Amino acid sequence: MNGNGIPRPAVVVVGASRGIGKAIAEVAARDGATVVLVARSPDALAAAAADLENTARSVFTLALDLMAEGAARRLETFLSENDLVCDVLVNSAGYGLRGGAAVMPLDEQLGIVDLNIRALTELTLRFLPGMVARGRGGVINLGSVASFTPGPFMALYYASKGFVRSFSEALHEELHRTGVTVTCVAPGPVSTEFLERSGANRAALFKVLPKLDSEYVAECAWRGFKKRRRLVIPGLSSKLAIALTALVPSAMLLPLIARLQRRSKDPCPCGSGKAYIACCAVRRRSTP
């Protein structure tokens, strides 16, 4: 504890072992914060903590599977045992899958809902009351430009990010007079392992859009949060992509997104087991 017996405020970064989460932890550390790194892999956490040793006031790590039962309570207990309180929560953990919703594994798709929506919501609602009682702090939720439109062939990922943005913006308005800030960060594609793990790097859409640097996104996120902004959209390319989705009618936009995210050799979304190029693509071309 501090000399006055009050627990130390900490920036709790969920999904901190790599990518944007790690980059935000580094920015917060340079700002003098006590940082708590939370991720599933102990080895990756140890490496991330080592990178912060020379800049952070204090660094704590907790290896935690957010989709495990009681994960949020475990984090809360960990903070209490180390005389810490969650002053700023950074929800950066999440994943996506590219492919037809009817043919991808059900459990893997439901995992997107569990991590991107349920875990983020539980952590946010668990720590917000304490922030409001103290009259300070807040939440940074990692959204995406994907939150501004439905996304055929990444349907659940786009939908989950739509939830994150809607939830975050609503909370920002609810809490704007309490001293607590909720900020949604909505970048375009970022040069992280996410693109490879999700399979998005093989889609034409993610080859066309410029890739942002995770450090740049982190700086924008932290600076925007400190300015109490509701929504942070890093990069001109992201802003242009969002403007395009607002201007183009859905009847034109959704087929375009589907075409850019679908590969001809992907399993056909009709569930035939054939490649799209040899199944529905043929029928579509032959339909008068």
C-alpha positions as CSV (number, residue, x, y, z in Angstrom):
1,M,0.0,0.0,0.0
2,N,0.9,3.7,-0.1
3,G,2.2,5.3,3.0
4,N,-1.4,6.5,3.8
5,G,-2.7,3.0,3.7
6,I,-4.6,3.4,0.4
7,P,-4.1,0.7,-2.3
8,R,-2.1,1.8,-5.3
9,P,-4.0,2.5,-8.5
10,A,-2.9,0.3,-11.4
11,V,-3.4,0.1,-15.2
12,V,-4.7,-3.4,-15.8
13,V,-4.1,-4.5,-19.4
14,V,-5.9,-7.6,-20.5
15,G,-4.3,-9.3,-23.5
16,A,-1.0,-7.7,-22.6
17,S,1.5,-10.2,-23.9
18,R,1.6,-9.0,-27.5
19,G,0.2,-6.6,-30.0
20,I,-1.8,-3.5,-29.1
21,G,-2.3,-4.6,-25.5
22,K,1.4,-4.8,-24.9
23,A,2.0,-1.5,-26.7
24,I,-0.6,0.2,-24.5
25,A,1.1,-1.2,-21.4
26,E,4.4,0.2,-22.6
27,V,2.8,3.7,-23.1
28,A,1.2,3.6,-19.6
29,A,4.5,2.5,-18.1
30,R,6.3,5.4,-19.7
31,D,3.5,7.6,-18.2
32,G,4.6,6.4,-14.7
33,A,1.8,4.0,-14.1
34,T,1.9,0.8,-12.1
35,V,1.0,-1.9,-14.7
36,V,-0.7,-5.2,-14.3
37,L,-0.2,-7.5,-17.3
38,V,-2.9,-10.2,-17.9
39,A,-2.7,-12.9,-20.5
40,R,-3.0,-16.6,-20.9
41,S,0.7,-17.5,-21.6
42,P,3.1,-17.3,-18.6
43,D,6.2,-17.2,-20.8
44,A,4.8,-14.4,-23.0
45,L,3.9,-12.5,-19.9
46,A,7.3,-12.8,-18.5
47,A,8.9,-11.5,-21.7
48,A,6.5,-8.6,-21.8
49,A,7.2,-7.7,-18.2
50,A,10.9,-7.8,-18.8
51,D,10.5,-5.2,-21.5
52,L,8.8,-2.9,-19.0
53,E,11.2,-3.2,-16.1
54,N,13.2,-0.1,-16.9
55,T,10.1,2.2,-17.5
56,A,7.2,1.1,-15.3
57,R,6.9,2.1,-11.7
58,S,5.9,-1.5,-10.9
59,V,5.0,-4.4,-13.0
60,F,2.7,-7.3,-12.0
61,T,1.8,-10.3,-14.1
62,L,-1.2,-12.7,-13.9
63,A,-1.5,-15.7,-16.2
64,L,-5.2,-16.1,-16.7
65,D,-7.6,-17.7,-19.2
66,L,-10.4,-15.2,-19.5
67,M,-12.8,-17.8,-20.8
68,A,-12.4,-19.9,-17.7
69,E,-15.1,-19.8,-15.1
70,G,-14.4,-17.2,-12.4
71,A,-11.6,-15.5,-14.3
72,A,-12.8,-12.0,-13.5
73,R,-13.0,-12.8,-9.8
74,R,-9.5,-14.3,-9.9
75,L,-8.2,-11.0,-11.3
76,E,-10.0,-9.0,-8.6
77,T,-8.6,-11.2,-5.9
78,F,-5.1,-10.9,-7.4
79,L,-5.3,-7.1,-7.2
80,S,-6.5,-7.2,-3.7
81,E,-3.8,-9.5,-2.6
82,N,-1.2,-7.1,-4.0
83,D,-2.8,-4.0,-2.5
84,L,-3.8,-2.7,-5.9
85,V,-7.0,-1.3,-7.4
86,C,-8.0,-1.2,-11.0
87,D,-7.7,2.5,-11.9
88,V,-7.7,1.9,-15.7
89,L,-8.8,-1.3,-17.4
90,V,-7.6,-2.0,-20.9
91,N,-9.7,-4.7,-22.7
92,S,-7.4,-5.7,-25.5
93,A,-7.9,-9.5,-25.6
94,G,-9.9,-10.9,-28.5
95,Y,-9.8,-12.9,-31.6
96,G,-11.6,-13.5,-34.9
97,L,-12.0,-16.1,-37.6
98,R,-12.4,-15.8,-41.3
99,G,-14.7,-18.1,-43.2
100,G,-18.4,-19.0,-43.7
101,A,-20.3,-19.0,-40.4
102,A,-22.2,-22.2,-41.5
103,V,-19.0,-24.2,-42.1
104,M,-16.6,-23.0,-39.4
105,P,-16.4,-25.0,-36.1
106,L,-19.2,-24.0,-33.7
107,D,-17.0,-24.0,-30.6
108,E,-14.4,-21.7,-32.1
109,Q,-17.1,-19.2,-33.2
110,L,-18.8,-19.2,-29.8
111,G,-15.3,-18.5,-28.3
112,I,-15.4,-15.1,-30.1
113,V,-18.6,-14.3,-28.2
114,D,-17.1,-15.5,-24.9
115,L,-13.9,-13.5,-25.2
116,N,-14.7,-10.5,-27.3
117,I,-18.1,-9.8,-25.7
118,R,-18.8,-11.7,-22.4
119,A,-15.3,-11.5,-20.9
120,L,-15.0,-7.8,-21.8
121,T,-18.4,-7.0,-20.4
122,E,-17.8,-8.9,-17.2
123,L,-14.5,-7.2,-16.5
124,T,-15.8,-3.8,-17.4
125,L,-18.9,-4.1,-15.1
126,R,-16.9,-5.7,-12.3
127,F,-14.4,-2.8,-12.0
128,L,-16.6,0.2,-13.0
129,P,-18.3,0.6,-9.7
130,G,-15.0,1.1,-7.9
131,M,-13.9,3.6,-10.4
132,V,-17.1,5.6,-10.0
133,A,-16.9,5.4,-6.2
134,R,-13.3,6.9,-6.4
135,G,-14.4,9.4,-9.1
136,R,-11.4,8.6,-11.4
137,G,-10.0,6.2,-13.9
138,G,-11.8,4.4,-16.7
139,V,-11.8,1.8,-19.4
140,I,-10.2,1.5,-22.8
141,N,-12.0,-1.0,-25.0
142,L,-10.3,-2.2,-28.2
143,G,-12.8,-2.0,-31.0
144,S,-12.2,-1.9,-34.8
145,V,-13.3,-0.2,-38.0
146,A,-15.1,-3.5,-38.4
147,S,-17.6,-2.2,-35.8
148,F,-19.1,0.1,-38.4
149,T,-20.5,-2.5,-40.7
150,P,-21.6,-6.1,-40.9
151,G,-18.7,-8.3,-42.1
152,P,-19.6,-11.3,-44.3
153,F,-17.1,-14.1,-43.9
154,M,-16.0,-12.7,-40.5
155,A,-19.5,-12.3,-39.3
156,L,-19.0,-12.9,-35.6
157,Y,-15.9,-10.8,-35.3
158,Y,-17.5,-7.8,-36.9
159,A,-20.6,-8.2,-34.8
160,S,-18.5,-8.5,-31.6
161,K,-16.7,-5.3,-32.4
162,G,-20.1,-3.6,-33.1
163,F,-21.1,-4.6,-29.6
164,V,-17.9,-3.3,-28.1
165,R,-18.3,0.1,-29.7
166,S,-22.0,0.4,-28.8
167,F,-21.4,-0.7,-25.2
168,S,-18.5,1.6,-24.8
169,E,-20.1,4.7,-26.3
170,A,-23.2,4.2,-24.1
171,L,-21.1,3.8,-21.0
172,H,-19.2,6.9,-21.9
173,E,-22.4,9.0,-22.0
174,E,-23.7,7.4,-18.7
175,L,-20.5,8.2,-16.8
176,H,-19.3,11.5,-18.3
177,R,-20.1,13.5,-15.2
178,T,-18.6,10.9,-12.7
179,G,-14.9,11.5,-13.5
180,V,-14.7,8.0,-15.1
181,T,-14.0,7.7,-18.9
182,V,-14.9,4.9,-21.2
183,T,-13.1,5.1,-24.6
184,C,-13.5,2.8,-27.6
185,V,-10.5,2.6,-29.9
186,A,-11.3,1.6,-33.5
187,P,-8.3,1.1,-35.6
188,G,-8.1,-0.5,-39.1
189,P,-5.8,-3.5,-39.7
190,V,-2.8,-3.5,-37.4
191,S,0.5,-5.2,-38.0
192,T,0.1,-7.9,-35.2
193,E,-0.2,-11.6,-35.0
194,F,-4.0,-11.2,-35.1
195,L,-4.1,-11.1,-38.9
196,E,-2.2,-14.4,-39.2
197,R,-4.1,-16.2,-36.4
198,S,-7.5,-15.2,-37.7
199,G,-6.7,-15.9,-41.4
200,A,-7.6,-12.4,-42.3
201,N,-4.1,-11.8,-43.8
202,R,-5.2,-14.1,-46.7
203,A,-8.2,-12.0,-47.6
204,A,-8.0,-9.3,-50.3
205,L,-9.6,-6.7,-48.0
206,F,-6.7,-6.8,-45.5
207,K,-4.2,-6.7,-48.3
208,V,-5.8,-3.5,-49.7
209,L,-6.1,-1.6,-46.4
210,P,-2.9,0.0,-45.1
211,K,-1.5,-1.7,-41.9
212,L,-1.1,0.5,-38.8
213,D,1.7,0.1,-36.3
214,S,0.7,-1.2,-32.9
215,E,2.8,1.5,-31.1
216,Y,1.1,4.2,-33.0
217,V,-2.4,2.8,-32.2
218,A,-1.4,2.6,-28.5
219,E,-0.2,6.2,-28.4
220,C,-3.5,7.3,-30.0
221,A,-5.5,5.2,-27.6
222,W,-3.7,6.4,-24.4
223,R,-3.7,10.1,-25.5
224,G,-7.4,9.9,-26.5
225,F,-8.3,8.3,-23.2
226,K,-6.5,11.0,-21.3
227,K,-8.4,13.6,-23.2
228,R,-11.7,11.8,-22.1
229,R,-12.6,11.0,-25.7
230,R,-15.5,8.7,-26.4
231,L,-14.1,7.2,-29.7
232,V,-10.6,7.1,-31.0
233,I,-10.0,6.2,-34.7
234,P,-6.2,6.0,-35.3
235,G,-5.0,6.8,-38.8
236,L,-6.4,8.5,-41.9
237,S,-7.0,5.2,-43.7
238,S,-9.2,4.1,-40.8
239,K,-11.2,7.3,-40.9
240,L,-11.7,7.0,-44.7
241,A,-12.8,3.4,-44.4
242,I,-15.4,4.3,-41.9
243,A,-16.6,7.2,-44.0
244,L,-17.0,4.9,-47.0
245,T,-19.2,2.5,-45.0
246,A,-21.4,5.4,-44.1
247,L,-21.8,6.6,-47.7
248,V,-22.2,3.3,-49.6
249,P,-25.6,1.6,-49.4
250,S,-25.6,-1.8,-47.7
251,A,-26.9,-3.4,-50.8
252,M,-23.6,-2.5,-52.5
253,L,-21.3,-2.5,-49.5
254,L,-21.9,-6.0,-48.1
255,P,-21.4,-7.9,-51.4
256,L,-18.1,-5.9,-51.8
257,I,-16.9,-6.9,-48.3
258,A,-17.9,-10.5,-48.9
259,R,-16.0,-10.6,-52.2
260,L,-12.9,-9.1,-50.6
261,Q,-12.9,-11.4,-47.6
262,R,-13.9,-14.6,-49.3
263,R,-11.2,-16.7,-51.1
264,S,-12.3,-18.8,-54.1
265,K,-10.7,-21.9,-52.6
266,D,-12.4,-21.5,-49.2
267,P,-15.1,-24.1,-48.2
268,C,-18.4,-23.0,-49.7
269,P,-20.7,-21.3,-47.2
270,C,-23.6,-23.5,-48.3
271,G,-22.0,-26.5,-46.5
272,S,-21.5,-28.7,-49.5
273,G,-17.9,-29.4,-48.6
274,K,-16.7,-28.2,-52.0
275,A,-14.6,-25.2,-52.6
276,Y,-16.6,-22.0,-53.2
277,I,-15.1,-21.6,-56.7
278,A,-16.5,-25.1,-57.7
279,C,-19.9,-24.7,-56.0
280,C,-21.9,-21.5,-55.3
281,A,-19.6,-19.4,-57.5
282,V,-20.5,-21.6,-60.5
283,R,-24.2,-21.4,-59.7
284,R,-24.1,-17.6,-59.3
285,R,-22.4,-17.2,-62.6
286,S,-24.9,-19.5,-64.3
287,T,-28.0,-17.8,-62.8
288,P,-29.8,-15.6,-65.3
